[in-house]
Amino acid sequence: MPTHGESEVTKKLTVLQKKFHQQLPGKIAEIECMWEEVANDEDATLTLKEFHRLIHSLAGSGGTFGATSISKTAQDLEFMLMGLLDNPEITPPFSGDIQQKANDLILKIRQAINEWAPSDTPYP
């Protein structure tokens, strides 16, 4: 039975939000590792698509769980990746400018992850 006006759904969502928070360090490690592979591999078309899906998923999950800074920064990287996927003339290994822009966005995602904490009442 809910206590202090908190519904069972809210409790479950809070648990999911905290689980999402616990998974973030592994997520950023996966992002950094995958980008290193994508950026330098001449045969990285499939990996680039997988990397895009990973970033798209983080952007969506961040929004779902109230991590708006994570979601927004992941969306910025996602849009950049969509541009790479949509332009067959741009292929790995990527230019220094592309790599720098992606590295900067990944660093911003890392910072957003480090600064974000779930709320005790994320779903009013």
Residue frames as qw, qx, qy, qz and C-alpha x, y, z in Angstrom:
[[0.000, 0.889, 0.459, 0.000, 0.00, 0.00, 0.00],
 [0.394, 0.589, -0.038, 0.704, 1.40, 3.42, -0.93],
 [0.472, -0.611, -0.373, 0.514, 2.68, 5.62, 1.85],
 [0.182, -0.578, 0.004, 0.796, 2.79, 9.42, 2.04],
 [0.505, 0.714, 0.100, -0.475, 0.79, 9.73, -1.16],
 [0.052, 0.541, -0.730, -0.415, 3.41, 7.89, -3.19],
 [0.885, 0.215, -0.004, -0.412, 1.87, 5.44, -5.62],
 [0.847, -0.150, 0.479, 0.177, 3.23, 2.00, -6.43],
 [0.691, 0.641, 0.173, 0.286, 3.93, 3.15, -9.97],
 [0.042, 0.940, -0.257, 0.218, 6.01, 6.05, -8.71],
 [0.651, -0.574, 0.497, 0.016, 7.97, 3.71, -6.47],
 [0.862, 0.177, 0.411, 0.237, 8.67, 1.38, -9.38],
 [0.492, 0.817, 0.040, 0.298, 9.73, 4.26, -11.61],
 [0.258, -0.888, 0.361, -0.122, 12.04, 5.54, -8.88],
 [0.795, -0.297, 0.510, 0.143, 13.67, 2.11, -8.63],
 [0.763, 0.482, 0.307, 0.302, 14.12, 2.04, -12.41],
 [0.186, 0.950, -0.121, 0.219, 15.62, 5.53, -12.37],
 [0.481, -0.735, 0.478, -0.009, 18.15, 4.50, -9.72],
 [0.849, 0.021, 0.478, 0.222, 19.02, 1.37, -11.72],
 [0.562, 0.771, 0.122, 0.274, 19.55, 3.57, -14.79],
 [0.127, -0.936, 0.301, -0.133, 21.86, 5.78, -12.71],
 [0.710, -0.462, 0.523, 0.093, 23.90, 2.75, -11.59],
 [0.818, 0.301, 0.416, 0.260, 24.36, 1.65, -15.20],
 [0.292, 0.955, -0.024, -0.042, 25.70, 5.00, -16.41],
 [0.295, -0.733, 0.563, 0.243, 29.41, 4.42, -15.63],
 [0.613, 0.010, 0.750, 0.249, 29.34, 1.27, -17.74],
 [0.508, 0.766, 0.395, 0.004, 27.43, 3.10, -20.48],
 [0.116, 0.951, -0.234, -0.167, 30.03, 5.86, -20.79],
 [0.442, -0.473, 0.716, 0.261, 32.85, 3.30, -20.85],
 [0.624, 0.340, 0.685, 0.161, 31.04, 1.45, -23.64],
 [0.363, 0.913, 0.166, -0.082, 30.52, 4.72, -25.54],
 [0.112, -0.853, 0.451, 0.240, 34.18, 5.71, -25.29],
 [0.526, -0.230, 0.783, 0.239, 35.39, 2.27, -26.33],
 [0.590, 0.528, 0.604, 0.094, 32.97, 1.97, -29.24],
 [0.266, 0.949, -0.010, -0.167, 33.78, 5.47, -30.52],
 [0.284, -0.664, 0.618, 0.309, 37.49, 4.63, -30.52],
 [0.547, 0.087, 0.801, 0.230, 36.71, 1.61, -32.67],
 [0.454, 0.760, 0.464, -0.027, 34.31, 3.48, -34.97],
 [0.059, 0.943, -0.123, -0.303, 36.52, 6.52, -35.50],
 [0.137, -0.670, 0.663, 0.305, 39.54, 4.57, -36.71],
 [0.550, 0.046, 0.828, 0.100, 38.14, 1.47, -38.43],
 [0.164, 0.245, -0.523, -0.800, 37.83, 1.68, -42.21],
 [0.339, -0.205, -0.844, -0.361, 35.15, -1.05, -42.13],
 [0.020, -0.157, -0.687, 0.709, 33.09, 0.54, -39.35],
 [0.348, -0.221, -0.385, -0.826, 29.79, 1.07, -41.17],
 [0.630, -0.419, -0.635, -0.157, 27.93, -1.50, -39.09],
 [0.497, -0.294, -0.505, 0.642, 29.68, -0.37, -35.92],
 [0.004, -0.072, 0.008, -0.997, 28.76, 3.26, -36.66],
 [0.523, -0.358, -0.463, -0.619, 25.12, 2.21, -36.92],
 [0.669, -0.384, -0.605, 0.198, 25.43, 0.29, -33.65],
 [0.340, -0.115, -0.317, 0.878, 27.11, 3.29, -32.03],
 [0.240, -0.248, -0.212, -0.915, 24.28, 5.52, -33.26],
 [0.642, -0.425, -0.559, -0.308, 21.71, 3.14, -31.71],
 [0.586, -0.280, -0.533, 0.543, 23.62, 3.17, -28.41],
 [0.124, -0.025, -0.137, 0.982, 23.63, 6.98, -28.33],
 [0.413, -0.313, -0.410, -0.750, 19.98, 7.15, -29.43],
 [0.657, -0.409, -0.633, 0.008, 19.06, 4.78, -26.61],
 [0.430, -0.231, -0.423, 0.763, 20.96, 6.87, -24.05],
 [0.093, -0.139, -0.095, -0.981, 19.23, 10.04, -25.27],
 [0.562, -0.373, -0.498, -0.545, 15.83, 8.41, -24.91],
 [0.667, -0.365, -0.597, 0.257, 16.55, 6.79, -21.55],
 [0.295, -0.042, -0.293, 0.908, 17.97, 10.02, -20.19],
 [0.299, -0.246, -0.188, -0.903, 14.77, 11.82, -21.10],
 [0.665, -0.364, -0.594, -0.268, 12.60, 9.07, -19.64],
 [0.684, -0.388, -0.492, 0.374, 14.41, 9.13, -16.30],
 [0.211, -0.963, -0.159, 0.052, 14.70, 12.90, -15.92],
 [0.610, -0.405, 0.260, 0.630, 18.38, 13.14, -16.85],
 [0.455, 0.857, 0.221, -0.098, 17.80, 16.00, -19.26],
 [0.032, -0.849, 0.453, 0.268, 21.43, 17.11, -19.48],
 [0.470, -0.204, 0.826, 0.235, 22.50, 13.57, -20.42],
 [0.559, 0.547, 0.623, -0.004, 19.66, 13.28, -22.91],
 [0.288, 0.931, 0.009, -0.226, 20.36, 16.66, -24.55],
 [0.129, -0.715, 0.621, 0.294, 24.08, 16.03, -24.97],
 [0.516, 0.013, 0.841, 0.164, 23.47, 12.51, -26.27],
 [0.526, 0.725, 0.432, -0.106, 21.01, 13.99, -28.80],
 [0.132, 0.891, -0.303, -0.312, 23.70, 16.41, -29.99],
 [0.261, -0.419, 0.829, 0.262, 26.04, 13.46, -30.62],
 [0.563, 0.343, 0.751, -0.038, 23.20, 11.47, -32.18],
 [0.453, 0.845, 0.150, -0.240, 22.52, 14.25, -34.71],
 [0.002, -0.751, 0.587, 0.304, 26.20, 14.40, -35.58],
 [0.407, -0.143, 0.893, 0.131, 26.25, 10.63, -36.14],
 [0.580, 0.590, 0.536, -0.170, 23.13, 10.82, -38.31],
 [0.305, 0.873, -0.213, -0.313, 25.00, 13.28, -40.51],
 [0.152, -0.521, 0.809, 0.225, 27.87, 10.81, -40.86],
 [0.501, 0.169, 0.848, -0.030, 25.53, 7.93, -41.63],
 [0.507, 0.741, 0.366, -0.245, 23.66, 10.01, -44.21],
 [0.295, 0.864, -0.339, -0.226, 26.83, 11.04, -46.06],
 [0.981, 0.036, 0.132, 0.138, 28.53, 8.05, -47.71],
 [0.542, 0.703, -0.229, 0.400, 31.48, 10.24, -48.69],
 [0.219, -0.701, 0.512, -0.446, 32.50, 10.62, -45.05],
 [0.936, -0.079, -0.341, -0.037, 34.05, 7.35, -43.95],
 [0.662, -0.688, 0.276, 0.109, 36.36, 6.16, -41.19],
 [0.449, -0.396, -0.433, 0.673, 39.00, 6.89, -40.29],
 [0.036, 0.923, 0.377, 0.070, 37.34, 10.20, -39.61],
 [0.350, 0.658, -0.135, 0.653, 39.05, 13.55, -39.95],
 [0.358, -0.029, -0.550, 0.754, 40.53, 15.23, -36.91],
 [0.278, -0.181, 0.044, -0.942, 37.67, 17.75, -36.85],
 [0.736, -0.247, -0.429, -0.462, 35.01, 15.04, -36.73],
 [0.691, -0.134, -0.630, 0.329, 36.92, 13.09, -34.11],
 [0.175, 0.087, -0.405, 0.893, 37.42, 16.22, -32.00],
 [0.473, -0.246, -0.098, -0.840, 33.75, 17.17, -32.16],
 [0.808, -0.236, -0.498, -0.209, 32.68, 13.65, -31.16],
 [0.576, -0.026, -0.586, 0.569, 35.30, 13.51, -28.40],
 [0.067, -0.195, 0.251, -0.946, 34.07, 16.85, -27.05],
 [0.658, -0.259, -0.218, -0.673, 30.46, 15.63, -27.02],
 [0.797, -0.153, -0.579, 0.085, 31.44, 12.35, -25.37],
 [0.343, 0.070, -0.510, 0.785, 33.31, 14.33, -22.71],
 [0.346, -0.226, 0.077, -0.907, 30.17, 16.44, -22.17],
 [0.793, -0.235, -0.437, -0.354, 28.12, 13.26, -21.81],
 [0.652, -0.050, -0.611, 0.446, 30.64, 11.98, -19.25],
 [0.064, 0.142, -0.359, 0.920, 30.39, 15.26, -17.32],
 [0.575, -0.250, -0.151, -0.765, 26.59, 15.17, -17.43],
 [0.806, -0.174, -0.564, -0.051, 26.64, 11.59, -16.16],
 [0.498, 0.009, -0.565, 0.658, 28.99, 12.52, -13.32],
 [0.095, -0.132, 0.237, -0.958, 26.84, 15.49, -12.30],
 [0.613, -0.235, -0.324, -0.681, 23.39, 13.88, -12.55],
 [0.029, -0.027, 0.914, -0.403, 21.77, 12.08, -9.64],
 [0.282, -0.459, -0.756, -0.372, 18.28, 10.61, -9.50],
 [0.307, -0.398, 0.176, -0.846, 15.67, 12.46, -7.54],
 [0.118, 0.064, 0.897, -0.421, 13.88, 10.94, -4.57],
 [0.433, 0.563, 0.573, -0.410, 10.63, 12.13, -6.15],
 [0.191, -0.185, 0.576, 0.773, 11.25, 12.07, -9.88],
 [0.135, -0.328, -0.744, -0.567, 7.65, 11.58, -10.88],
 [0.212, 0.040, 0.427, -0.878, 5.19, 13.96, -9.22]]
